[in-house]
Amino acid sequence: MSREQALAAAAAHFDTGRFLHTLSRRVALRTESQTPEGRPVLCAYLAEDITPELQALGFSCRILDNPVAGGGPFLVAERIEAGAAFTVLSYGHADVVRGQQAQWREGLHPWQLTVEGDRWYGRGSADNKGQHTINLAALAQVLRARGGRLGYNLKLLMETGEEIGSPGLHAFCTLHREALAADLFIASDGPRVAAPRPTLFLGSRGFFNFRLNVHLRPGGHHSGNWGGLLRNAGTRLAHAIACLVDAQGRVRVPGLLPDALPDNVRAALASIEVGGGPTDPPIDPDWGEPGLTPTERVYGWNTLEVLAFKTGNPEAPVGAIPGEAFALCQIRFVVGTDSARFVDHLRAHLDQQGFDDVAVEPDGEAMAATRLDPDDPWVHWALESLRRSTGKAPALLPNFGGSLPNDVFAEGLGLPTLWVPHSYPACSQHAPNEHLLGSVAREGLQTMAGLWWDLAEQGPALAEQRRARQEGVAV
């Protein structure tokens, strides 16, 4: 069979309703990772739903414990061919966010896939059940078309805690580094830049949450008797924040910013527009770093956002000068940022501006920024494959605007990382009425079939070329 026949078979898998049937079954499984009740369902999802499908495709499967106490299990599957030229690692996550059933529109239910025109509603339909279901279904069509042989090894890692920060993922991949060894990483998560445009992204921005605390005195004091005599914690914190990020959203601490926007990243972003969708908020054109386009601000630069701010008693204000205030802030950052010293840079800047009474504390675990070089041969190969499969010019994002645990694969396992998303920005993931677009799913089946096929045809030469280049650099 030919590549065209494999893509036609992938489209037929959608048109005959087989894809809908599989996704309906998976959406019905309440795989919430935030509740104790979700743990046995997640285990069943791996053991009773995903494993049989993988075994039918020739994979051997193991469900392994999380090295972190309380963390959910992992599925490691591998399909090894004699004489394979290289190895590909893929990834997905079985868990979803809470169903939020009471908040869904009438006629919809988080645990029942409901089709309304092009929209397929259900929790996990877009994040991430629909996406890994597309990838496995496309693989099945290619295997059938190629007589059961790919010419490369394929491994799959599926976790059960991505929606709660991927506990244990780093430790697991370190522990099982040899079993997960590969030459290339391909997976699907997140949205396209726009529904009609196939998208490839190469990494993600990192994030770092921190708290600013002002503790001047216990309790409040009468604003009439003490106003003008006592420092106001809320006023102090407001001005401290203003010295970090100005009234137009520009970050004022040089140490929190990247060195530069690389030319090849700027070139990749030149054809991409953000926003403008029917449910997207209007963009504020004068917000953020001046001299950058809106696309460059969200994909190529760093931002500092105030997520929460509290002083006094907002629910029941009284005439008292507050003695305490706090704010939770977040930095989204790209490769080329001195992220390991964020607290040092914040502390030094606050002190320099006279805010030694404002404490800075990290809040939770940070996530690293990653970005595969847009000039990597695998990138050019993937873009051409997407173009050939769809007849469209694909969008290249050097990194996703949000954050994914891509550092585990890019840095921990040392892999070139390619992400091909099958969702779109207005899919309502993590919110009520989450949905997948049927049109994007159908095209996703074809693009993934094309990628799996092209890996068999062109992958051996590319893998050898990259190995030779790395060895030359090492020498």
C-alpha positions as CSV (number, residue, x, y, z in Angstrom):
1,M,0.0,0.0,0.0
2,S,1.0,3.6,-0.5
3,R,1.2,6.7,1.7
4,E,-2.0,8.0,0.1
5,Q,-3.8,4.8,0.9
6,A,-2.6,5.0,4.5
7,L,-4.0,8.5,4.9
8,A,-7.2,7.5,3.2
9,A,-7.5,4.6,5.7
10,A,-7.0,7.1,8.6
11,A,-9.8,9.3,7.3
12,A,-12.0,6.3,6.9
13,H,-11.4,5.4,10.5
14,F,-13.0,8.7,11.3
15,D,-15.8,8.6,8.7
16,T,-17.0,5.1,9.7
17,G,-17.5,6.1,13.3
18,R,-14.8,3.9,14.8
19,F,-12.8,6.8,16.2
20,L,-16.0,8.2,17.8
21,H,-16.7,4.8,19.3
22,T,-13.3,4.5,20.9
23,L,-13.2,8.1,22.2
24,S,-16.7,7.8,23.6
25,R,-15.6,4.8,25.7
26,R,-12.6,6.6,27.0
27,V,-14.4,9.9,27.9
28,A,-16.9,7.8,29.9
29,L,-14.0,6.8,32.3
30,R,-13.8,9.3,35.1
31,T,-10.0,9.5,35.2
32,E,-9.7,12.5,37.6
33,S,-6.2,12.7,39.1
34,Q,-7.3,15.2,41.8
35,T,-9.5,12.8,43.8
36,P,-8.8,9.5,45.5
37,E,-11.7,8.0,43.6
38,G,-9.9,8.6,40.4
39,R,-6.9,6.4,41.1
40,P,-8.6,3.0,40.4
41,V,-10.2,4.4,37.3
42,L,-6.8,5.6,36.0
43,C,-5.3,2.2,36.7
44,A,-8.2,0.6,34.8
45,Y,-7.7,3.0,31.9
46,L,-4.1,1.9,31.5
47,A,-4.6,-1.8,32.1
48,E,-8.0,-2.5,30.5
49,D,-8.3,0.1,27.7
50,I,-4.9,1.3,26.5
51,T,-2.9,-1.9,27.0
52,P,-5.1,-4.2,24.9
53,E,-5.0,-1.7,22.0
54,L,-1.2,-1.5,22.2
55,Q,-0.8,-5.2,22.5
56,A,-2.9,-5.7,19.3
57,L,-0.4,-3.4,17.6
58,G,2.6,-5.5,18.7
59,F,3.6,-3.6,21.8
60,S,4.8,-5.2,25.1
61,C,3.4,-3.3,28.0
62,R,4.3,-2.7,31.7
63,I,2.5,-0.7,34.3
64,L,5.0,0.5,36.8
65,D,4.8,2.2,40.2
66,N,5.5,5.9,40.6
67,P,8.8,6.4,42.5
68,V,7.2,9.3,44.4
69,A,4.9,8.2,47.2
70,G,1.3,8.8,46.4
71,G,1.9,9.4,42.7
72,G,-0.1,7.5,40.1
73,P,1.3,4.7,38.0
74,F,3.0,4.8,34.5
75,L,2.5,2.7,31.4
76,V,5.6,1.9,29.5
77,A,5.1,0.2,26.1
78,E,7.6,-0.7,23.4
79,R,7.3,-2.1,20.0
80,I,10.8,-3.4,18.9
81,E,11.6,-4.5,15.4
82,A,14.7,-6.5,14.4
83,G,17.1,-4.4,12.5
84,A,15.3,-1.1,13.3
85,A,17.3,1.9,12.3
86,F,16.2,4.2,15.1
87,T,13.8,4.6,18.0
88,V,10.9,7.0,18.6
89,L,9.4,7.8,22.0
90,S,5.8,9.1,22.3
91,Y,3.8,10.3,25.3
92,G,0.3,10.9,26.6
93,H,-1.5,11.4,29.8
94,A,-4.6,9.4,31.0
95,D,-5.8,11.8,33.6
96,V,-8.2,14.7,33.2
97,V,-9.1,17.7,35.4
98,R,-12.2,17.6,37.5
99,G,-15.4,17.1,35.6
100,Q,-17.2,20.2,37.0
101,Q,-20.5,18.6,36.1
102,A,-22.7,21.3,37.6
103,Q,-21.2,24.0,35.4
104,W,-21.7,22.3,32.0
105,R,-24.3,23.7,29.6
106,E,-27.7,22.0,29.6
107,G,-27.6,18.9,27.5
108,L,-23.9,18.2,28.1
109,H,-22.2,15.9,30.5
110,P,-18.5,15.7,31.2
111,W,-18.5,11.9,31.1
112,Q,-20.5,11.4,28.0
113,L,-19.2,12.3,24.5
114,T,-21.9,14.5,22.9
115,V,-21.6,15.5,19.2
116,E,-23.1,18.8,18.2
117,G,-22.0,19.6,14.6
118,D,-18.2,19.9,14.6
119,R,-18.0,20.0,18.3
120,W,-17.5,16.8,20.3
121,Y,-18.1,17.6,24.0
122,G,-16.7,15.7,26.9
123,R,-14.0,15.9,29.6
124,G,-10.7,14.7,28.1
125,S,-11.9,15.0,24.5
126,A,-9.3,17.6,23.8
127,D,-6.9,17.1,26.8
128,N,-5.6,14.5,26.3
129,K,-7.7,11.4,25.5
130,G,-8.7,12.6,22.1
131,Q,-5.1,13.4,21.2
132,H,-3.5,10.2,22.1
133,T,-6.4,8.3,20.7
134,I,-5.8,10.0,17.3
135,N,-2.1,9.1,17.4
136,L,-2.7,5.4,18.2
137,A,-5.5,5.0,15.6
138,A,-3.2,6.6,12.9
139,L,-0.4,4.3,13.9
140,A,-2.7,1.3,13.4
141,Q,-3.6,2.3,9.9
142,V,0.1,2.8,9.0
143,L,1.0,-0.6,10.4
144,R,-1.7,-2.2,8.4
145,A,-0.7,-0.5,5.3
146,R,3.0,-1.4,5.7
147,G,2.3,-5.1,6.5
148,G,3.1,-4.8,10.2
149,R,6.6,-3.3,9.8
150,L,7.7,0.2,10.4
151,G,11.5,-0.1,10.2
152,Y,11.9,1.7,13.5
153,N,11.2,1.0,17.2
154,L,8.4,2.8,18.9
155,K,8.0,3.4,22.7
156,L,5.1,5.0,24.5
157,L,5.1,6.5,28.0
158,M,1.7,7.3,29.5
159,E,1.4,9.0,32.9
160,T,-1.6,9.5,35.2
161,G,-0.8,12.8,36.9
162,E,-0.1,15.5,34.3
163,E,-3.1,17.6,35.5
164,I,-1.6,17.7,39.0
165,G,1.9,18.7,37.9
166,S,3.3,15.3,36.8
167,P,4.4,14.1,40.2
168,G,7.3,11.6,39.9
169,L,7.7,12.0,36.1
170,H,11.2,13.4,36.3
171,A,12.3,10.7,38.8
172,F,10.6,7.9,36.8
173,C,12.4,8.9,33.6
174,T,15.7,9.1,35.4
175,L,15.1,5.7,36.9
176,H,14.0,4.1,33.6
177,R,16.3,6.2,31.4
178,E,17.6,3.1,29.5
179,A,14.1,1.7,28.8
180,L,13.0,5.1,27.5
181,A,16.1,5.7,25.4
182,A,15.3,7.0,21.9
183,D,16.4,9.1,19.0
184,L,13.3,11.3,18.6
185,F,10.3,12.3,20.7
186,I,6.8,12.9,19.0
187,A,3.7,13.5,21.0
188,S,0.5,15.6,21.0
189,D,-1.0,18.0,23.6
190,G,-2.1,21.6,23.7
191,P,-3.8,23.5,20.9
192,R,-3.0,24.5,17.3
193,V,-2.4,28.2,16.8
194,A,-5.9,28.2,15.1
195,A,-8.3,25.4,14.3
196,P,-7.7,25.3,10.5
197,R,-3.9,25.4,10.7
198,P,-1.7,22.4,11.4
199,T,0.8,23.2,14.0
200,L,4.2,22.0,15.2
201,F,5.8,23.2,18.4
202,L,9.2,22.4,19.7
203,G,9.1,23.0,23.4
204,S,7.3,25.1,26.0
205,R,7.7,28.2,28.1
206,G,8.6,27.5,31.7
207,F,6.9,28.9,34.7
208,F,7.9,30.1,38.2
209,N,5.4,31.0,40.8
210,F,6.4,33.2,43.8
211,R,4.8,35.0,46.7
212,L,5.5,38.6,47.8
213,N,4.7,39.1,51.5
214,V,4.6,42.2,53.6
215,H,4.3,41.7,57.3
216,L,4.6,45.0,59.2
217,R,2.6,44.3,62.4
218,P,0.0,42.0,63.7
219,G,-3.6,43.1,63.1
220,G,-5.0,46.4,61.8
221,H,-5.1,49.8,63.4
222,H,-7.9,52.5,63.2
223,S,-7.4,54.5,60.0
224,G,-8.6,57.7,61.6
225,N,-6.4,57.5,64.7
226,W,-3.3,56.1,62.9
227,G,-3.6,57.1,59.3
228,G,-0.5,59.0,58.2
229,L,1.5,57.5,61.0
230,L,1.7,53.8,60.1
231,R,3.0,52.2,56.9
232,N,0.1,50.5,55.0
233,A,1.1,47.0,54.0
234,G,-1.2,47.1,50.9
235,T,0.3,50.3,49.7
236,R,3.8,49.0,50.2
237,L,3.1,45.9,48.3
238,A,1.3,47.7,45.4
239,H,4.3,49.9,44.9
240,A,6.7,46.9,45.2
241,I,4.8,45.1,42.4
242,A,4.9,48.3,40.3
243,C,8.6,48.3,40.5
244,L,8.7,44.8,39.1
245,V,6.2,45.3,36.2
246,D,5.0,48.6,35.0
247,A,1.5,49.9,34.2
248,Q,1.8,48.6,30.7
249,G,2.9,45.1,31.6
250,R,6.6,45.6,30.8
251,V,8.9,43.6,33.1
252,R,11.3,46.1,34.8
253,V,13.8,43.6,36.2
254,P,16.5,42.8,33.6
255,G,17.5,39.6,35.3
256,L,14.0,38.2,34.7
257,L,14.2,38.6,30.9
258,P,15.9,36.5,28.2
259,D,19.1,37.7,26.6
260,A,17.5,38.2,23.2
261,L,14.9,36.9,20.7
262,P,16.9,34.7,18.3
263,D,16.6,35.5,14.6
264,N,15.4,32.0,13.7
265,V,12.7,32.2,16.4
266,R,11.6,35.6,15.2
267,A,11.5,34.3,11.6
268,A,9.4,31.2,12.6
269,L,6.8,33.5,14.4
270,A,6.5,36.0,11.5
271,S,3.6,34.2,9.9
272,I,1.7,33.5,13.1
273,E,-1.2,35.5,14.5
274,V,-2.6,35.1,17.9
275,G,-6.2,35.8,19.0
276,G,-9.0,36.9,16.7
277,G,-11.1,33.8,17.3
278,P,-14.9,34.2,18.0
279,T,-14.4,33.4,21.7
280,D,-11.0,35.0,22.2
281,P,-10.7,38.1,24.3
282,P,-9.5,41.2,22.4
283,I,-5.8,41.8,22.6
284,D,-4.5,44.9,24.3
285,P,-2.1,46.2,21.6
286,D,0.0,48.4,24.0
287,W,0.4,45.8,26.7
288,G,3.7,44.0,27.3
289,E,7.3,44.4,26.0
290,P,7.5,47.3,23.4
291,G,9.0,46.6,20.1
292,L,7.6,43.0,19.9
293,T,4.6,41.8,18.0
294,P,1.8,40.2,20.0
295,T,3.0,36.8,18.8
296,E,6.5,37.4,19.9
297,R,5.3,38.5,23.3
298,V,3.5,35.3,24.0
299,Y,5.9,32.8,22.3
300,G,9.3,34.5,22.4
301,W,9.4,36.6,25.5
302,N,8.9,36.5,29.3
303,T,5.9,37.9,31.2
304,L,5.3,38.6,34.9
305,E,1.6,38.3,36.0
306,V,-0.1,39.1,39.3
307,L,-2.4,36.1,39.9
308,A,-3.8,37.1,43.3
309,F,-3.4,40.1,45.7
310,K,-4.8,40.4,49.2
311,T,-4.6,43.0,51.9
312,G,-7.0,43.8,54.7
313,N,-10.4,42.1,54.6
314,P,-11.8,42.3,51.0
315,E,-15.0,40.4,51.9
316,A,-15.9,42.9,54.7
317,P,-13.7,46.0,54.6
318,V,-13.3,48.1,57.7
319,G,-11.6,51.4,58.5
320,A,-8.3,49.9,59.5
321,I,-4.7,50.2,58.2
322,P,-3.7,46.6,57.3
323,G,-0.5,45.3,58.7
324,E,-0.1,42.4,56.2
325,A,-0.4,41.9,52.5
326,F,0.5,39.2,50.0
327,A,0.5,38.6,46.3
328,L,1.0,35.4,44.2
329,C,2.8,36.2,41.0
330,Q,4.0,34.1,38.1
331,I,6.8,34.4,35.5
332,R,6.4,32.6,32.2
333,F,9.8,32.4,30.6
334,V,11.6,31.2,27.5
335,V,15.0,29.5,26.9
336,G,17.9,31.9,27.5
337,T,16.6,33.2,30.8
338,D,18.5,33.0,34.1
339,S,15.6,31.1,35.8
340,A,17.7,29.4,38.5
341,R,18.4,32.9,40.0
342,F,14.9,34.4,39.8
343,V,14.6,34.9,43.6
344,D,18.1,36.5,43.7
345,H,17.2,38.9,40.9
346,L,13.8,39.8,42.6
347,R,15.5,40.3,46.0
348,A,18.2,42.5,44.6
349,H,15.8,44.7,42.6
350,L,13.4,45.1,45.5
351,D,16.2,46.1,47.8
352,Q,17.6,48.5,45.3
353,Q,14.1,50.2,45.0
354,G,13.8,50.4,48.8
355,F,11.5,47.5,49.4
356,D,13.5,45.5,51.9
357,D,10.3,44.9,53.9
358,V,8.8,42.8,51.0
359,A,9.7,39.1,51.3
360,V,10.1,36.9,48.2
361,E,9.4,33.2,48.4
362,P,9.1,30.5,45.7
363,D,5.6,28.9,45.6
364,G,5.6,25.3,44.4
365,E,7.7,23.6,41.8
366,A,8.9,25.5,38.8
367,M,8.9,24.1,35.2
368,A,11.9,24.6,32.9
369,A,11.7,26.3,29.5
370,T,12.6,24.2,26.5
371,R,13.0,24.8,22.8
372,L,14.4,22.6,20.0
373,D,16.4,24.6,17.5
374,P,14.1,25.5,14.7
375,D,16.9,24.7,12.2
376,D,17.1,21.1,13.4
377,P,16.7,18.6,10.5
378,W,13.8,16.9,12.3
379,V,11.9,20.1,12.3
380,H,12.2,20.7,8.6
381,W,11.2,17.0,8.0
382,A,8.1,17.3,10.2
383,L,7.0,20.6,8.6
384,E,7.3,19.0,5.1
385,S,5.3,15.9,6.3
386,L,2.5,18.1,7.7
387,R,2.4,20.2,4.5
388,R,2.3,17.1,2.3
389,S,-0.5,15.5,4.3
390,T,-2.7,18.5,4.5
391,G,-1.8,20.7,1.6
392,K,-1.5,23.6,4.0
393,A,1.4,25.7,5.3
394,P,1.8,24.5,8.9
395,A,2.6,26.9,11.7
396,L,5.9,26.5,13.5
397,L,6.0,27.5,17.2
398,P,9.5,27.3,18.6
399,N,7.8,26.9,21.9
400,F,4.3,26.6,23.2
401,G,3.0,29.7,25.1
402,G,2.0,27.6,28.1
403,S,3.9,24.9,29.9
404,L,4.4,21.2,29.5
405,P,6.8,18.7,31.2
406,N,8.9,18.8,28.0
407,D,12.1,19.3,29.9
408,V,11.8,15.7,31.1
409,F,12.2,14.6,27.5
410,A,14.4,17.4,26.0
411,E,16.8,17.8,28.9
412,G,16.4,14.7,31.0
413,L,16.4,12.2,28.2
414,G,18.3,14.4,25.7
415,L,15.7,14.1,22.8
416,P,14.7,16.4,20.0
417,T,11.1,17.1,20.8
418,L,8.3,17.5,18.3
419,W,4.7,18.2,19.4
420,V,1.8,18.0,16.9
421,P,-1.4,19.3,18.7
422,H,-4.9,18.2,17.7
423,S,-6.9,20.7,19.6
424,Y,-7.5,24.5,19.2
425,P,-7.4,27.5,21.4
426,A,-11.1,27.8,22.2
427,C,-11.6,24.1,23.2
428,S,-12.4,25.0,26.8
429,Q,-9.9,22.5,28.2
430,H,-9.8,22.6,32.0
431,A,-13.2,24.3,31.9
432,P,-16.8,23.3,31.5
433,N,-17.9,22.4,28.0
434,E,-14.5,21.0,26.9
435,H,-14.6,19.8,23.3
436,L,-12.7,18.5,20.4
437,L,-13.4,19.6,16.8
438,G,-14.3,16.7,14.6
439,S,-12.7,18.4,11.6
440,V,-9.4,18.8,13.4
441,A,-9.5,15.2,14.7
442,R,-10.1,13.9,11.2
443,E,-7.2,16.0,9.8
444,G,-5.1,14.9,12.8
445,L,-5.6,11.3,12.0
446,Q,-4.2,12.0,8.5
447,T,-1.3,14.1,9.7
448,M,-0.2,11.5,12.2
449,A,-0.5,8.7,9.6
450,G,1.7,10.8,7.4
451,L,4.3,11.3,10.1
452,W,4.3,7.6,11.1
453,W,4.7,6.7,7.4
454,D,7.4,9.3,6.7
455,L,9.4,8.2,9.7
456,A,9.7,4.8,8.0
457,E,10.7,6.2,4.7
458,Q,13.0,9.1,5.6
459,G,13.7,8.6,9.3
460,P,16.7,6.3,9.0
461,A,18.7,8.8,7.0
462,L,17.7,11.7,9.3
463,A,18.5,9.7,12.5
464,E,22.0,8.8,11.1
465,Q,22.6,12.4,10.0
466,R,21.8,13.7,13.5
467,R,23.9,11.1,15.2
468,A,26.9,12.0,12.9
469,R,26.4,15.7,13.6
470,Q,26.3,15.1,17.4
471,E,29.4,13.0,17.3
472,G,31.2,15.7,15.3
473,V,30.2,18.3,17.9
474,A,31.4,16.0,20.7
475,V,34.8,15.5,19.0
